[in-house]
Amino acid sequence: MEVILKEKEAGDWVYRGEGAANLVLSYIGSSPTFIGKVMRIRKASRNDSLTEISTSPSALTAQERYLWKDVDELISSSDNEIASQLFVLHVMKPLLGSKFVDAGMHVQVTRGFFESVEKNVILQRPAWRVDTAQVDMRCDYVLVMSDHSLFDHGNLESSPCISVEIKPKCGFLPVSRFVSEETAIKKRVTRFEMHQALKLNQGEISLPSEYNPLDLFSGSKERIHKAIKDLFTTPQNNFRVFMNGSLIFGGLGGGAEDTNLCIAKAFEGALKSIVQGDDGLCTENFLTLVAEAAHNSGVLDRLLEVQKLDDVDIEGAIHAYYDITHQQCMVCTELDKDQMKTYAPLHSASLDESLKIVKDYLIAATSKDCSLMICFRPGKEVNLGSAWNNVYLESTKQTFDFKVHFIDLDLKRMSKMEEYYELDKKIVSCYSEMIKMDKE
């Protein structure tokens, strides 16, 4: 019998966190169906009309259906939540590896369930998140998946576990010939660093992070370790740690404060039940453990490969987008004749070539914005026949089992290509202005 979650079940789901598009709740009830699970609920802007219901037979636009025409189930889906899940299942899972991706399952819910959840979590949500978005009451489904901050689907009796959630961001600098002279700084400075300047300017952060995604994706153990330490120092919304499924470090729904002495001391104390070390060294040993697992698992190489499907940058992909949509290219209207020559090959490309450019850009955009969850539990010894990966922490002589999963692999919408292009210009402009002011 199909499960339908109603208002009375809403109290079994508690706030875990949120991003720009979704709320995440974890299950604390006793139903075997949901023990060890988390729920993702789509959010809607408070400016949207929550009474508006789409009558379209597909969640995708006609152009998106053509873009994803090779994925039959995706183009026939009638709901945005279902479309997003099918995108993960049929597009991202084959690219990133089936053992690293959990597409989850959809569960039907009533409006009363959503209304109750909205009331229950509002006090735990960051105020600025509450001001901008609420539960999308137009949905009648939620996405339920395994809680990858736990090791054994909610069974905590065997041994404790600790997990880290990392948002790696884009791990390479663009080399595309379609990056203009005005934005050539993108070839020297990471998008993450430039975006930090914009967030600082907009008051979203108080201090820019020292984290450099190029370190994390370098393949060097030393640089990966540096990246993990920098994330720990300034976690913002890019680094969180869970103990037995409960958050012990990092922010819930927004950016976390910089790691001060008080936060660091509390975290050090929380680690002692799992990671050995003299006073003050448990944290260092844990960060080393995370770096070792990230390096040994090979997932960063796989993720970087998918990110690099974007080989023309948004400055190239936007031209292909206008060709697919049969619109006048608004970018070209602002270029002189010499500049237009650079982009002429894009406008003379075949429709299939344009579709591939946009599709690869959107897939890469998903991989640049996903999270990586690494979950550890103490092991007895390195077991080559184990179903789990093992890592040996030399500093403590401990062995840990670990597993890795990608989460937040959301479908990026083709209809937002112009927004992506405008944001890119805004990020570069803000960073360039900051550099200019620093020189003055």
Residue, then its C-alpha position, 0 to 999 in steps of 0.5 A: m500500500e502506498v504511504i501518504l504522510k499526513e499532518k499527524e506525522a509531521g512531528d516525526w520530522v525535525y529540521r536538519g538544514e536547508g539550502a537555496a532550493n530545499l528544506v532538509l528534515s531528519y526522521i526521529g519517529s519509530s516507523p521502520t520505513f523511515i528510520g535512518k532517512v532524511m526528507r527533502i522538501r522543495k521551497a518556494s519564494r515568498n514572492d511566488s503565488l502558492t495557489e498557482i498550479s501548473t496544468s502542463p503535462s510535463a514539469l519541463t518546458a518544450q525546449e527542456r524536453y528537447l534538450w533531455k530527449d534521450v532521457d524518456e522518463l525525465i521528459s515525461s515527468s509531470d512534477n518538478e520534484i519527480a523530474s529532479q529525482l529522475f535527473v539524478l537517477h538517469v543522468m548524474k548517477p551514471l556519470l558520478g558512479s552508482k555507489f556514490v549516488d542515492a537518487g532516493m524515492h518519492v513519498q506522497v504528502t498532504r497539504g496538512f503535512f506541509e502546513s504543519v512542517e512549516k509551523n514546526v521548523i520556522l523557529q529553527r530556520p535562519a531569519w533571512r531564509v524565512d524572509t525569502a522562502q517557505v515550503d512549496m505548498r504546490c507539491d504533493y511529494v517529498l524526496v526521501m533518501s538514506d541519511h548519509s550522515l549515518f553508517d547503518h541506516g539509523n542503526l547506532e547500536s553497533s558503533p558510533c559514527i561521524s560524518v562530514e558534509i563538504k561543498p567542494k565548488c568548482g575545482f578548475l579554472p576555465v580555459s575557454r576561448f569564449v571567456s572575454e578580455e573583460t572577464a579574463i580574470k576568471k582564468r586566474v582566480t577561482r569563482f569561489e574566491m570571486h563569489q566570496a567578494l560578492k557575498l562580503n559586499q552583500g553582507e552575507i558573510s563577515l570574512p572571506s574564506e581562505y578555502n581554495p577549491l583548487d587545493l581540494f581537487s589537486g590530487s596532492k594529500e598536502r593540498i587536500h589537507k590544507a583545503i579541509k583545514d581552511l574549510f574548518t576555519t571558515p565553514q560558512n555553508n561549505f563544511r558541516v560535521f555530524m555525530n550519529g546523525s546530529l549536527i555538532f559543527g557548522g550551520l544549520g540553514g545558513g552560513a556558520e560563524d568563523t571557528n573561534l576558540c570556544i567553538a573549536k574547544a567544544f568540537e575537540g571535546a565532541l570528537k574524543s569518543i571517536v578520534q583519539g589524540d592528546d588534548g588539542l590534537c583530536t581535531e587535527n587528527f580528524l581533519t587528517l582523516v577526512a583528507e585521507a578519505a577524500h584523497n583515497s576514495g577517488v571521488l574528487d577526480r570523478l567529480l572534477e571530470v564531470q565539472k569539466l564537461d563545461d568546456v566553453d564557460i557560461e560565456g560560450a554556453i549562453h550563445a548556444y542557449y539563444d540558438i536553441t530557443h530561437q531568440q535573438c542573442m542578447v549578448c551579441t547585441e552588445l558586442d562590436k564586430d570584432q568581438m562577434k567573430t569570437y562567438a560566430p562559430l557557436h552561432s553557426a553550430s548545428l542544433d545538436e552541437s548547441l544542445k550538447i553545449v547547453k546540456d553539458y553546461l547544466i550537468a557541470a553546473t549541478s556538479k559544481d554545486c553539489s555536496l560530498m558526504i563522507c561518513f566514518r566509523p571505527g574499524k578493527e583492522v584494514n579488511l580488504g574484503s570489506a564492503w566499505n572503504n578503509v583508511y588507516l590514521e597513522s597518527t592515532k594507529q586507528t582504522f576507520d571504515f568510511k563511505v562516500h556519497f554525493i548529495d544535492l544533485d539538483l537539476k539546473r533549469m535551462s530557463k535560468m541560463e540568462e540568470y547564470y550569465e548575469l550572476d557570472k558578470k556580477i561576480v566578476s565585476c564585484y571582484s574586479e572592483m574590489i581589486k581596483m579599490d585595494k590598489e588605490 
